[in-house]
Amino acid sequence: MTTVVEIERLVASGHLDDAREELERLLAGEPDNSQAWFLLGGIYRRHELWGDAINAYNRAKLIDPEGPAAAAIESIYDILHFVNVDLMNP
């Protein structure tokens, strides 16, 4: 089985689809792996799949409330709620 460290290398080298597939396999056997859920959220975030990213980060946060997932969720909410008022007032 692929480890989280190996999957992080895939992500770092830009092989996001391969990393996602490996994470899904890993999580099938280790559903309480908060690092894997966090990495999966990051992959979804890079693909701008905001709902999937938030769901993955929420799973990570449930498992590890002190981990980085809460900040990642807030960051996504900031992105989704961004409004450029200059574009609204021509």
PDB file with one MODEL, atoms N, CA, C and O in Angstrom:
MODEL        1
ATOM      1  N   MET A   1       0.846  -1.188   0.000  1.00  0.00           N
ATOM      2  CA  MET A   1       0.000   0.000   0.000  1.00  0.00           C
ATOM      3  C   MET A   1       0.889   1.248   0.000  1.00  0.00           C
ATOM      4  O   MET A   1       1.945   1.274   0.633  1.00  0.00           O
ATOM      5  N   THR A   2       0.458   2.244  -0.696  1.00  0.00           N
ATOM      6  CA  THR A   2       1.172   3.512  -0.771  1.00  0.00           C
ATOM      7  C   THR A   2       0.998   4.276   0.541  1.00  0.00           C
ATOM      8  O   THR A   2      -0.081   4.269   1.134  1.00  0.00           O
ATOM      9  N   THR A   3       2.064   4.931   0.983  1.00  0.00           N
ATOM     10  CA  THR A   3       2.014   5.708   2.223  1.00  0.00           C
ATOM     11  C   THR A   3       1.681   7.167   1.922  1.00  0.00           C
ATOM     12  O   THR A   3       1.748   7.613   0.776  1.00  0.00           O
ATOM     13  N   VAL A   4       1.325   7.893   2.966  1.00  0.00           N
ATOM     14  CA  VAL A   4       1.022   9.318   2.828  1.00  0.00           C
ATOM     15  C   VAL A   4       2.246  10.066   2.297  1.00  0.00           C
ATOM     16  O   VAL A   4       2.105  10.975   1.479  1.00  0.00           O
ATOM     17  N   VAL A   5       3.432   9.698   2.750  1.00  0.00           N
ATOM     18  CA  VAL A   5       4.659  10.364   2.293  1.00  0.00           C
ATOM     19  C   VAL A   5       4.844  10.162   0.793  1.00  0.00           C
ATOM     20  O   VAL A   5       5.204  11.101   0.083  1.00  0.00           O
ATOM     21  N   GLU A   6       4.602   8.960   0.311  1.00  0.00           N
ATOM     22  CA  GLU A   6       4.718   8.695  -1.125  1.00  0.00           C
ATOM     23  C   GLU A   6       3.679   9.483  -1.915  1.00  0.00           C
ATOM     24  O   GLU A   6       3.958   9.980  -3.007  1.00  0.00           O
ATOM     25  N   ILE A   7       2.491   9.590  -1.357  1.00  0.00           N
ATOM     26  CA  ILE A   7       1.437  10.356  -2.027  1.00  0.00           C
ATOM     27  C   ILE A   7       1.785  11.842  -2.034  1.00  0.00           C
ATOM     28  O   ILE A   7       1.521  12.535  -3.017  1.00  0.00           O
ATOM     29  N   GLU A   8       2.372  12.334  -0.953  1.00  0.00           N
ATOM     30  CA  GLU A   8       2.812  13.733  -0.925  1.00  0.00           C
ATOM     31  C   GLU A   8       3.821  14.007  -2.038  1.00  0.00           C
ATOM     32  O   GLU A   8       3.821  15.090  -2.624  1.00  0.00           O
ATOM     33  N   ARG A   9       4.671  13.041  -2.330  1.00  0.00           N
ATOM     34  CA  ARG A   9       5.638  13.200  -3.424  1.00  0.00           C
ATOM     35  C   ARG A   9       4.921  13.292  -4.768  1.00  0.00           C
ATOM     36  O   ARG A   9       5.309  14.079  -5.631  1.00  0.00           O
ATOM     37  N   LEU A  10       3.872  12.483  -4.942  1.00  0.00           N
ATOM     38  CA  LEU A  10       3.086  12.565  -6.180  1.00  0.00           C
ATOM     39  C   LEU A  10       2.474  13.954  -6.326  1.00  0.00           C
ATOM     40  O   LEU A  10       2.508  14.547  -7.405  1.00  0.00           O
ATOM     41  N   VAL A  11       1.919  14.463  -5.240  1.00  0.00           N
ATOM     42  CA  VAL A  11       1.309  15.799  -5.267  1.00  0.00           C
ATOM     43  C   VAL A  11       2.365  16.848  -5.604  1.00  0.00           C
ATOM     44  O   VAL A  11       2.138  17.713  -6.449  1.00  0.00           O
ATOM     45  N   ALA A  12       3.512  16.769  -4.947  1.00  0.00           N
ATOM     46  CA  ALA A  12       4.576  17.753  -5.169  1.00  0.00           C
ATOM     47  C   ALA A  12       5.089  17.731  -6.604  1.00  0.00           C
ATOM     48  O   ALA A  12       5.525  18.757  -7.126  1.00  0.00           O
ATOM     49  N   SER A  13       5.038  16.567  -7.240  1.00  0.00           N
ATOM     50  CA  SER A  13       5.512  16.468  -8.623  1.00  0.00           C
ATOM     51  C   SER A  13       4.403  16.728  -9.639  1.00  0.00           C
ATOM     52  O   SER A  13       4.616  16.598 -10.844  1.00  0.00           O
ATOM     53  N   GLY A  14       3.210  17.098  -9.147  1.00  0.00           N
ATOM     54  CA  GLY A  14       2.122  17.480 -10.040  1.00  0.00           C
ATOM     55  C   GLY A  14       1.266  16.340 -10.548  1.00  0.00           C
ATOM     56  O   GLY A  14       0.430  16.547 -11.427  1.00  0.00           O
ATOM     57  N   HIS A  15       1.452  15.144 -10.021  1.00  0.00           N
ATOM     58  CA  HIS A  15       0.659  13.984 -10.445  1.00  0.00           C
ATOM     59  C   HIS A  15      -0.597  13.881  -9.569  1.00  0.00           C
ATOM     60  O   HIS A  15      -0.755  12.944  -8.787  1.00  0.00           O
ATOM     61  N   LEU A  16      -1.475  14.861  -9.724  1.00  0.00           N
ATOM     62  CA  LEU A  16      -2.630  14.974  -8.833  1.00  0.00           C
ATOM     63  C   LEU A  16      -3.638  13.850  -9.022  1.00  0.00           C
ATOM     64  O   LEU A  16      -4.199  13.357  -8.043  1.00  0.00           O
ATOM     65  N   ASP A  17      -3.878  13.439 -10.254  1.00  0.00           N
ATOM     66  CA  ASP A  17      -4.849  12.366 -10.477  1.00  0.00           C
ATOM     67  C   ASP A  17      -4.352  11.056  -9.888  1.00  0.00           C
ATOM     68  O   ASP A  17      -5.122  10.313  -9.279  1.00  0.00           O
ATOM     69  N   ASP A  18      -3.064  10.769 -10.069  1.00  0.00           N
ATOM     70  CA  ASP A  18      -2.488   9.559  -9.472  1.00  0.00           C
ATOM     71  C   ASP A  18      -2.548   9.635  -7.950  1.00  0.00           C
ATOM     72  O   ASP A  18      -2.864   8.648  -7.286  1.00  0.00           O
ATOM     73  N   ALA A  19      -2.245  10.806  -7.403  1.00  0.00           N
ATOM     74  CA  ALA A  19      -2.286  10.990  -5.954  1.00  0.00           C
ATOM     75  C   ALA A  19      -3.703  10.793  -5.426  1.00  0.00           C
ATOM     76  O   ALA A  19      -3.897  10.158  -4.390  1.00  0.00           O
ATOM     77  N   ARG A  20      -4.691  11.334  -6.134  1.00  0.00           N
ATOM     78  CA  ARG A  20      -6.088  11.169  -5.705  1.00  0.00           C
ATOM     79  C   ARG A  20      -6.475   9.701  -5.678  1.00  0.00           C
ATOM     80  O   ARG A  20      -7.101   9.238  -4.724  1.00  0.00           O
ATOM     81  N   GLU A  21      -6.106   8.966  -6.724  1.00  0.00           N
ATOM     82  CA  GLU A  21      -6.427   7.538  -6.777  1.00  0.00           C
ATOM     83  C   GLU A  21      -5.772   6.784  -5.622  1.00  0.00           C
ATOM     84  O   GLU A  21      -6.400   5.929  -4.998  1.00  0.00           O
ATOM     85  N   GLU A  22      -4.515   7.101  -5.340  1.00  0.00           N
ATOM     86  CA  GLU A  22      -3.811   6.440  -4.238  1.00  0.00           C
ATOM     87  C   GLU A  22      -4.436   6.805  -2.888  1.00  0.00           C
ATOM     88  O   GLU A  22      -4.538   5.958  -2.000  1.00  0.00           O
ATOM     89  N   LEU A  23      -4.849   8.054  -2.739  1.00  0.00           N
ATOM     90  CA  LEU A  23      -5.506   8.461  -1.497  1.00  0.00           C
ATOM     91  C   LEU A  23      -6.824   7.731  -1.306  1.00  0.00           C
ATOM     92  O   LEU A  23      -7.144   7.305  -0.196  1.00  0.00           O
ATOM     93  N   GLU A  24      -7.586   7.585  -2.374  1.00  0.00           N
ATOM     94  CA  GLU A  24      -8.858   6.867  -2.265  1.00  0.00           C
ATOM     95  C   GLU A  24      -8.627   5.420  -1.845  1.00  0.00           C
ATOM     96  O   GLU A  24      -9.386   4.877  -1.043  1.00  0.00           O
ATOM     97  N   ARG A  25      -7.571   4.789  -2.389  1.00  0.00           N
ATOM     98  CA  ARG A  25      -7.238   3.417  -1.986  1.00  0.00           C
ATOM     99  C   ARG A  25      -6.804   3.373  -0.521  1.00  0.00           C
ATOM    100  O   ARG A  25      -7.223   2.500   0.239  1.00  0.00           O
ATOM    101  N   LEU A  26      -5.962   4.324  -0.146  1.00  0.00           N
ATOM    102  CA  LEU A  26      -5.479   4.373   1.231  1.00  0.00           C
ATOM    103  C   LEU A  26      -6.634   4.571   2.209  1.00  0.00           C
ATOM    104  O   LEU A  26      -6.708   3.900   3.238  1.00  0.00           O
ATOM    105  N   LEU A  27      -7.528   5.490   1.882  1.00  0.00           N
ATOM    106  CA  LEU A  27      -8.648   5.794   2.774  1.00  0.00           C
ATOM    107  C   LEU A  27      -9.660   4.658   2.855  1.00  0.00           C
ATOM    108  O   LEU A  27     -10.378   4.541   3.848  1.00  0.00           O
ATOM    109  N   ALA A  28      -9.726   3.823   1.828  1.00  0.00           N
ATOM    110  CA  ALA A  28     -10.609   2.654   1.890  1.00  0.00           C
ATOM    111  C   ALA A  28     -10.166   1.718   3.016  1.00  0.00           C
ATOM    112  O   ALA A  28     -10.993   1.067   3.654  1.00  0.00           O
ATOM    113  N   GLY A  29      -8.860   1.658   3.252  1.00  0.00           N
ATOM    114  CA  GLY A  29      -8.337   0.810   4.317  1.00  0.00           C
ATOM    115  C   GLY A  29      -8.084   1.530   5.622  1.00  0.00           C
ATOM    116  O   GLY A  29      -8.042   0.908   6.684  1.00  0.00           O
ATOM    117  N   GLU A  30      -7.915   2.852   5.548  1.00  0.00           N
ATOM    118  CA  GLU A  30      -7.625   3.669   6.731  1.00  0.00           C
ATOM    119  C   GLU A  30      -8.536   4.897   6.758  1.00  0.00           C
ATOM    120  O   GLU A  30      -8.062   6.016   6.563  1.00  0.00           O
ATOM    121  N   PRO A  31      -9.830   4.708   6.996  1.00  0.00           N
ATOM    122  CA  PRO A  31     -10.760   5.843   6.917  1.00  0.00           C
ATOM    123  C   PRO A  31     -10.546   6.909   7.991  1.00  0.00           C
ATOM    124  O   PRO A  31     -11.114   7.996   7.891  1.00  0.00           O
ATOM    125  N   ASP A  32      -9.746   6.627   9.009  1.00  0.00           N
ATOM    126  CA  ASP A  32      -9.490   7.610  10.064  1.00  0.00           C
ATOM    127  C   ASP A  32      -8.125   8.278   9.926  1.00  0.00           C
ATOM    128  O   ASP A  32      -7.582   8.787  10.906  1.00  0.00           O
ATOM    129  N   ASN A  33      -7.575   8.277   8.727  1.00  0.00           N
ATOM    130  CA  ASN A  33      -6.271   8.885   8.478  1.00  0.00           C
ATOM    131  C   ASN A  33      -6.482  10.361   8.134  1.00  0.00           C
ATOM    132  O   ASN A  33      -6.806  10.702   6.996  1.00  0.00           O
ATOM    133  N   SER A  34      -6.298  11.220   9.117  1.00  0.00           N
ATOM    134  CA  SER A  34      -6.577  12.651   8.910  1.00  0.00           C
ATOM    135  C   SER A  34      -5.632  13.277   7.893  1.00  0.00           C
ATOM    136  O   SER A  34      -6.038  14.172   7.151  1.00  0.00           O
ATOM    137  N   GLN A  35      -4.381  12.826   7.843  1.00  0.00           N
ATOM    138  CA  GLN A  35      -3.434  13.369   6.858  1.00  0.00           C
ATOM    139  C   GLN A  35      -3.903  13.067   5.440  1.00  0.00           C
ATOM    140  O   GLN A  35      -3.811  13.916   4.554  1.00  0.00           O
ATOM    141  N   ALA A  36      -4.401  11.861   5.233  1.00  0.00           N
ATOM    142  CA  ALA A  36      -4.868  11.478   3.901  1.00  0.00           C
ATOM    143  C   ALA A  36      -6.082  12.310   3.500  1.00  0.00           C
ATOM    144  O   ALA A  36      -6.176  12.757   2.357  1.00  0.00           O
ATOM    145  N   TRP A  37      -7.010  12.521   4.430  1.00  0.00           N
ATOM    146  CA  TRP A  37      -8.178  13.354   4.124  1.00  0.00           C
ATOM    147  C   TRP A  37      -7.751  14.784   3.811  1.00  0.00           C
ATOM    148  O   TRP A  37      -8.295  15.417   2.906  1.00  0.00           O
ATOM    149  N   PHE A  38      -6.764  15.295   4.572  1.00  0.00           N
ATOM    150  CA  PHE A  38      -6.278  16.647   4.334  1.00  0.00           C
ATOM    151  C   PHE A  38      -5.638  16.758   2.949  1.00  0.00           C
ATOM    152  O   PHE A  38      -5.887  17.726   2.230  1.00  0.00           O
ATOM    153  N   LEU A  39      -4.822  15.784   2.574  1.00  0.00           N
ATOM    154  CA  LEU A  39      -4.209  15.790   1.245  1.00  0.00           C
ATOM    155  C   LEU A  39      -5.261  15.715   0.149  1.00  0.00           C
ATOM    156  O   LEU A  39      -5.163  16.406  -0.865  1.00  0.00           O
ATOM    157  N   LEU A  40      -6.270  14.870   0.356  1.00  0.00           N
ATOM    158  CA  LEU A  40      -7.339  14.754  -0.632  1.00  0.00           C
ATOM    159  C   LEU A  40      -8.065  16.091  -0.781  1.00  0.00           C
ATOM    160  O   LEU A  40      -8.394  16.501  -1.894  1.00  0.00           O
ATOM    161  N   GLY A  41      -8.311  16.761   0.329  1.00  0.00           N
ATOM    162  CA  GLY A  41      -8.919  18.089   0.267  1.00  0.00           C
ATOM    163  C   GLY A  41      -8.077  19.064  -0.530  1.00  0.00           C
ATOM    164  O   GLY A  41      -8.609  19.881  -1.281  1.00  0.00           O
ATOM    165  N   GLY A  42      -6.772  18.982  -0.371  1.00  0.00           N
ATOM    166  CA  GLY A  42      -5.874  19.852  -1.124  1.00  0.00           C
ATOM    167  C   GLY A  42      -5.918  19.596  -2.620  1.00  0.00           C
ATOM    168  O   GLY A  42      -5.844  20.528  -3.421  1.00  0.00           O
ATOM    169  N   ILE A  43      -6.040  18.332  -2.989  1.00  0.00           N
ATOM    170  CA  ILE A  43      -6.145  17.993  -4.414  1.00  0.00           C
ATOM    171  C   ILE A  43      -7.450  18.531  -4.978  1.00  0.00           C
ATOM    172  O   ILE A  43      -7.468  19.129  -6.053  1.00  0.00           O
ATOM    173  N   TYR A  44      -8.538  18.320  -4.254  1.00  0.00           N
ATOM    174  CA  TYR A  44      -9.822  18.857  -4.711  1.00  0.00           C
ATOM    175  C   TYR A  44      -9.759  20.382  -4.810  1.00  0.00           C
ATOM    176  O   TYR A  44     -10.317  20.975  -5.733  1.00  0.00           O
ATOM    177  N   ARG A  45      -9.086  20.996  -3.868  1.00  0.00           N
ATOM    178  CA  ARG A  45      -8.963  22.457  -3.870  1.00  0.00           C
ATOM    179  C   ARG A  45      -8.217  22.936  -5.116  1.00  0.00           C
ATOM    180  O   ARG A  45      -8.615  23.918  -5.743  1.00  0.00           O
ATOM    181  N   ARG A  46      -7.154  22.252  -5.467  1.00  0.00           N
ATOM    182  CA  ARG A  46      -6.396  22.636  -6.666  1.00  0.00           C
ATOM    183  C   ARG A  46      -7.232  22.510  -7.931  1.00  0.00           C
ATOM    184  O   ARG A  46      -7.024  23.242  -8.898  1.00  0.00           O
ATOM    185  N   HIS A  47      -8.174  21.584  -7.917  1.00  0.00           N
ATOM    186  CA  HIS A  47      -9.071  21.412  -9.065  1.00  0.00           C
ATOM    187  C   HIS A  47     -10.317  22.299  -8.951  1.00  0.00           C
ATOM    188  O   HIS A  47     -11.218  22.223  -9.786  1.00  0.00           O
ATOM    189  N   GLU A  48     -10.357  23.132  -7.921  1.00  0.00           N
ATOM    190  CA  GLU A  48     -11.485  24.027  -7.646  1.00  0.00           C
ATOM    191  C   GLU A  48     -12.798  23.269  -7.456  1.00  0.00           C
ATOM    192  O   GLU A  48     -13.866  23.759  -7.823  1.00  0.00           O
ATOM    193  N   LEU A  49     -12.709  22.088  -6.890  1.00  0.00           N
ATOM    194  CA  LEU A  49     -13.884  21.309  -6.508  1.00  0.00           C
ATOM    195  C   LEU A  49     -14.155  21.636  -5.037  1.00  0.00           C
ATOM    196  O   LEU A  49     -13.866  20.850  -4.135  1.00  0.00           O
ATOM    197  N   TRP A  50     -14.717  22.818  -4.835  1.00  0.00           N
ATOM    198  CA  TRP A  50     -14.814  23.393  -3.497  1.00  0.00           C
ATOM    199  C   TRP A  50     -15.614  22.534  -2.529  1.00  0.00           C
ATOM    200  O   TRP A  50     -15.186  22.335  -1.392  1.00  0.00           O
ATOM    201  N   GLY A  51     -16.749  22.028  -2.946  1.00  0.00           N
ATOM    202  CA  GLY A  51     -17.569  21.202  -2.059  1.00  0.00           C
ATOM    203  C   GLY A  51     -16.849  19.935  -1.640  1.00  0.00           C
ATOM    204  O   GLY A  51     -16.869  19.562  -0.467  1.00  0.00           O
ATOM    205  N   ASP A  52     -16.209  19.270  -2.600  1.00  0.00           N
ATOM    206  CA  ASP A  52     -15.453  18.060  -2.278  1.00  0.00           C
ATOM    207  C   ASP A  52     -14.288  18.384  -1.347  1.00  0.00           C
ATOM    208  O   ASP A  52     -13.990  17.622  -0.427  1.00  0.00           O
ATOM    209  N   ALA A  53     -13.634  19.515  -1.589  1.00  0.00           N
ATOM    210  CA  ALA A  53     -12.512  19.918  -0.733  1.00  0.00           C
ATOM    211  C   ALA A  53     -12.989  20.159   0.696  1.00  0.00           C
ATOM    212  O   ALA A  53     -12.366  19.692   1.649  1.00  0.00           O
ATOM    213  N   ILE A  54     -14.085  20.884   0.842  1.00  0.00           N
ATOM    214  CA  ILE A  54     -14.616  21.160   2.181  1.00  0.00           C
ATOM    215  C   ILE A  54     -15.008  19.862   2.874  1.00  0.00           C
ATOM    216  O   ILE A  54     -14.740  19.691   4.063  1.00  0.00           O
ATOM    217  N   ASN A  55     -15.640  18.947   2.144  1.00  0.00           N
ATOM    218  CA  ASN A  55     -16.024  17.667   2.741  1.00  0.00           C
ATOM    219  C   ASN A  55     -14.807  16.884   3.220  1.00  0.00           C
ATOM    220  O   ASN A  55     -14.818  16.333   4.321  1.00  0.00           O
ATOM    221  N   ALA A  56     -13.757  16.832   2.399  1.00  0.00           N
ATOM    222  CA  ALA A  56     -12.544  16.112   2.789  1.00  0.00           C
ATOM    223  C   ALA A  56     -11.883  16.786   3.993  1.00  0.00           C
ATOM    224  O   ALA A  56     -11.454  16.109   4.928  1.00  0.00           O
ATOM    225  N   TYR A  57     -11.802  18.108   3.968  1.00  0.00           N
ATOM    226  CA  TYR A  57     -11.218  18.825   5.101  1.00  0.00           C
ATOM    227  C   TYR A  57     -12.052  18.622   6.368  1.00  0.00           C
ATOM    228  O   TYR A  57     -11.495  18.500   7.459  1.00  0.00           O
ATOM    229  N   ASN A  58     -13.373  18.584   6.236  1.00  0.00           N
ATOM    230  CA  ASN A  58     -14.221  18.338   7.405  1.00  0.00           C
ATOM    231  C   ASN A  58     -13.971  16.958   7.995  1.00  0.00           C
ATOM    232  O   ASN A  58     -13.968  16.796   9.216  1.00  0.00           O
ATOM    233  N   ARG A  59     -13.761  15.957   7.136  1.00  0.00           N
ATOM    234  CA  ARG A  59     -13.425  14.615   7.638  1.00  0.00           C
ATOM    235  C   ARG A  59     -12.114  14.666   8.415  1.00  0.00           C
ATOM    236  O   ARG A  59     -12.000  14.080   9.492  1.00  0.00           O
ATOM    237  N   ALA A  60     -11.121  15.372   7.865  1.00  0.00           N
ATOM    238  CA  ALA A  60      -9.833  15.502   8.556  1.00  0.00           C
ATOM    239  C   ALA A  60     -10.010  16.217   9.891  1.00  0.00           C
ATOM    240  O   ALA A  60      -9.405  15.834  10.893  1.00  0.00           O
ATOM    241  N   LYS A  61     -10.834  17.245   9.901  1.00  0.00           N
ATOM    242  CA  LYS A  61     -11.067  18.037  11.118  1.00  0.00           C
ATOM    243  C   LYS A  61     -11.786  17.220  12.192  1.00  0.00           C
ATOM    244  O   LYS A  61     -11.500  17.373  13.380  1.00  0.00           O
ATOM    245  N   LEU A  62     -12.711  16.360  11.786  1.00  0.00           N
ATOM    246  CA  LEU A  62     -13.400  15.500  12.750  1.00  0.00           C
ATOM    247  C   LEU A  62     -12.425  14.539  13.419  1.00  0.00           C
ATOM    248  O   LEU A  62     -12.535  14.256  14.612  1.00  0.00           O
ATOM    249  N   ILE A  63     -11.476  14.044  12.642  1.00  0.00           N
ATOM    250  CA  ILE A  63     -10.499  13.088  13.159  1.00  0.00           C
ATOM    251  C   ILE A  63      -9.441  13.796  14.000  1.00  0.00           C
ATOM    252  O   ILE A  63      -9.039  13.295  15.050  1.00  0.00           O
ATOM    253  N   ASP A  64      -8.993  14.954  13.540  1.00  0.00           N
ATOM    254  CA  ASP A  64      -7.934  15.714  14.214  1.00  0.00           C
ATOM    255  C   ASP A  64      -8.354  17.176  14.332  1.00  0.00           C
ATOM    256  O   ASP A  64      -7.981  17.997  13.494  1.00  0.00           O
ATOM    257  N   PRO A  65      -9.128  17.507  15.365  1.00  0.00           N
ATOM    258  CA  PRO A  65      -9.636  18.874  15.507  1.00  0.00           C
ATOM    259  C   PRO A  65      -8.546  19.941  15.629  1.00  0.00           C
ATOM    260  O   PRO A  65      -8.802  21.112  15.350  1.00  0.00           O
ATOM    261  N   GLU A  66      -7.357  19.563  16.033  1.00  0.00           N
ATOM    262  CA  GLU A  66      -6.259  20.515  16.194  1.00  0.00           C
ATOM    263  C   GLU A  66      -5.400  20.628  14.938  1.00  0.00           C
ATOM    264  O   GLU A  66      -4.446  21.405  14.918  1.00  0.00           O
ATOM    265  N   GLY A  67      -5.715  19.875  13.897  1.00  0.00           N
ATOM    266  CA  GLY A  67      -4.915  19.865  12.676  1.00  0.00           C
ATOM    267  C   GLY A  67      -5.177  21.074  11.789  1.00  0.00           C
ATOM    268  O   GLY A  67      -5.923  21.979  12.164  1.00  0.00           O
ATOM    269  N   PRO A  68      -4.561  21.084  10.613  1.00  0.00           N
ATOM    270  CA  PRO A  68      -4.631  22.243   9.717  1.00  0.00           C
ATOM    271  C   PRO A  68      -5.923  22.350   8.902  1.00  0.00           C
ATOM    272  O   PRO A  68      -6.105  23.326   8.174  1.00  0.00           O
ATOM    273  N   ALA A  69      -6.805  21.385   9.008  1.00  0.00           N
ATOM    274  CA  ALA A  69      -8.001  21.381   8.162  1.00  0.00           C
ATOM    275  C   ALA A  69      -8.923  22.568   8.425  1.00  0.00           C
ATOM    276  O   ALA A  69      -9.517  23.105   7.489  1.00  0.00           O
ATOM    277  N   ALA A  70      -9.049  22.980   9.669  1.00  0.00           N
ATOM    278  CA  ALA A  70      -9.948  24.105   9.978  1.00  0.00           C
ATOM    279  C   ALA A  70      -9.515  25.368   9.246  1.00  0.00           C
ATOM    280  O   ALA A  70     -10.350  26.096   8.709  1.00  0.00           O
ATOM    281  N   ALA A  71      -8.216  25.627   9.224  1.00  0.00           N
ATOM    282  CA  ALA A  71      -7.710  26.809   8.519  1.00  0.00           C
ATOM    283  C   ALA A  71      -7.941  26.683   7.018  1.00  0.00           C
ATOM    284  O   ALA A  71      -8.233  27.673   6.347  1.00  0.00           O
ATOM    285  N   ALA A  72      -7.811  25.478   6.493  1.00  0.00           N
ATOM    286  CA  ALA A  72      -8.035  25.263   5.060  1.00  0.00           C
ATOM    287  C   ALA A  72      -9.496  25.514   4.693  1.00  0.00           C
ATOM    288  O   ALA A  72      -9.787  26.082   3.640  1.00  0.00           O
ATOM    289  N   ILE A  73     -10.403  25.093   5.554  1.00  0.00           N
ATOM    290  CA  ILE A  73     -11.830  25.322   5.313  1.00  0.00           C
ATOM    291  C   ILE A  73     -12.117  26.824   5.296  1.00  0.00           C
ATOM    292  O   ILE A  73     -12.813  27.316   4.407  1.00  0.00           O
ATOM    293  N   GLU A  74     -11.588  27.543   6.266  1.00  0.00           N
ATOM    294  CA  GLU A  74     -11.787  28.997   6.320  1.00  0.00           C
ATOM    295  C   GLU A  74     -11.224  29.672   5.078  1.00  0.00           C
ATOM    296  O   GLU A  74     -11.813  30.622   4.562  1.00  0.00           O
ATOM    297  N   SER A  75     -10.100  29.190   4.604  1.00  0.00           N
ATOM    298  CA  SER A  75      -9.493  29.752   3.397  1.00  0.00           C
ATOM    299  C   SER A  75     -10.407  29.576   2.189  1.00  0.00           C
ATOM    300  O   SER A  75     -10.547  30.487   1.373  1.00  0.00           O
ATOM    301  N   ILE A  76     -11.022  28.414   2.077  1.00  0.00           N
ATOM    302  CA  ILE A  76     -11.957  28.178   0.969  1.00  0.00           C
ATOM    303  C   ILE A  76     -13.156  29.110   1.091  1.00  0.00           C
ATOM    304  O   ILE A  76     -13.595  29.693   0.099  1.00  0.00           O
ATOM    305  N   TYR A  77     -13.686  29.252   2.301  1.00  0.00           N
ATOM    306  CA  TYR A  77     -14.818  30.167   2.483  1.00  0.00           C
ATOM    307  C   TYR A  77     -14.433  31.595   2.100  1.00  0.00           C
ATOM    308  O   TYR A  77     -15.242  32.318   1.519  1.00  0.00           O
ATOM    309  N   ASP A  78     -13.213  32.002   2.417  1.00  0.00           N
ATOM    310  CA  ASP A  78     -12.742  33.332   2.011  1.00  0.00           C
ATOM    311  C   ASP A  78     -12.726  33.464   0.493  1.00  0.00           C
ATOM    312  O   ASP A  78     -13.134  34.490  -0.050  1.00  0.00           O
ATOM    313  N   ILE A  79     -12.256  32.431  -0.186  1.00  0.00           N
ATOM    314  CA  ILE A  79     -12.218  32.440  -1.652  1.00  0.00           C
ATOM    315  C   ILE A  79     -13.633  32.529  -2.216  1.00  0.00           C
ATOM    316  O   ILE A  79     -13.897  33.319  -3.123  1.00  0.00           O
ATOM    317  N   LEU A  80     -14.533  31.724  -1.682  1.00  0.00           N
ATOM    318  CA  LEU A  80     -15.895  31.672  -2.215  1.00  0.00           C
ATOM    319  C   LEU A  80     -16.691  32.939  -1.930  1.00  0.00           C
ATOM    320  O   LEU A  80     -17.620  33.267  -2.668  1.00  0.00           O
ATOM    321  N   HIS A  81     -16.337  33.648  -0.876  1.00  0.00           N
ATOM    322  CA  HIS A  81     -17.076  34.855  -0.515  1.00  0.00           C
ATOM    323  C   HIS A  81     -16.410  36.141  -0.990  1.00  0.00           C
ATOM    324  O   HIS A  81     -16.870  37.237  -0.669  1.00  0.00           O
ATOM    325  N   PHE A  82     -15.330  36.008  -1.751  1.00  0.00           N
ATOM    326  CA  PHE A  82     -14.631  37.185  -2.256  1.00  0.00           C
ATOM    327  C   PHE A  82     -15.506  37.912  -3.271  1.00  0.00           C
ATOM    328  O   PHE A  82     -16.089  37.297  -4.164  1.00  0.00           O
ATOM    329  N   VAL A  83     -15.586  39.208  -3.120  1.00  0.00           N
ATOM    330  CA  VAL A  83     -16.334  40.051  -4.048  1.00  0.00           C
ATOM    331  C   VAL A  83     -15.437  41.222  -4.437  1.00  0.00           C
ATOM    332  O   VAL A  83     -14.911  41.927  -3.575  1.00  0.00           O
ATOM    333  N   ASN A  84     -15.270  41.418  -5.719  1.00  0.00           N
ATOM    334  CA  ASN A  84     -14.506  42.564  -6.208  1.00  0.00           C
ATOM    335  C   ASN A  84     -15.508  43.669  -6.534  1.00  0.00           C
ATOM    336  O   ASN A  84     -16.136  43.656  -7.592  1.00  0.00           O
ATOM    337  N   VAL A  85     -15.650  44.619  -5.621  1.00  0.00           N
ATOM    338  CA  VAL A  85     -16.650  45.675  -5.801  1.00  0.00           C
ATOM    339  C   VAL A  85     -16.329  46.564  -6.991  1.00  0.00           C
ATOM    340  O   VAL A  85     -17.236  47.184  -7.547  1.00  0.00           O
ATOM    341  N   ASP A  86     -15.066  46.646  -7.401  1.00  0.00           N
ATOM    342  CA  ASP A  86     -14.717  47.452  -8.572  1.00  0.00           C
ATOM    343  C   ASP A  86     -15.366  46.908  -9.840  1.00  0.00           C
ATOM    344  O   ASP A  86     -15.677  47.668 -10.757  1.00  0.00           O
ATOM    345  N   LEU A  87     -15.567  45.610  -9.894  1.00  0.00           N
ATOM    346  CA  LEU A  87     -16.221  45.018 -11.063  1.00  0.00           C
ATOM    347  C   LEU A  87     -17.728  45.247 -11.046  1.00  0.00           C
ATOM    348  O   LEU A  87     -18.388  45.165 -12.082  1.00  0.00           O
ATOM    349  N   MET A  88     -18.265  45.533  -9.871  1.00  0.00           N
ATOM    350  CA  MET A  88     -19.704  45.740  -9.749  1.00  0.00           C
ATOM    351  C   MET A  88     -20.098  47.187 -10.032  1.00  0.00           C
ATOM    352  O   MET A  88     -21.266  47.461 -10.308  1.00  0.00           O
ATOM    353  N   ASN A  89     -19.153  48.109  -9.968  1.00  0.00           N
ATOM    354  CA  ASN A  89     -19.438  49.529 -10.153  1.00  0.00           C
ATOM    355  C   ASN A  89     -18.618  50.071 -11.320  1.00  0.00           C
ATOM    356  O   ASN A  89     -17.541  50.628 -11.113  1.00  0.00           O
ATOM    357  N   PRO A  90     -19.112  49.914 -12.530  1.00  0.00           N
ATOM    358  CA  PRO A  90     -18.328  50.358 -13.698  1.00  0.00           C
ATOM    359  C   PRO A  90     -18.160  51.858 -13.770  1.00  0.00           C
ATOM    360  O   PRO A  90     -17.525  52.364 -14.695  1.00  0.00           O
TER     361      PRO A  90
ENDMDL
END
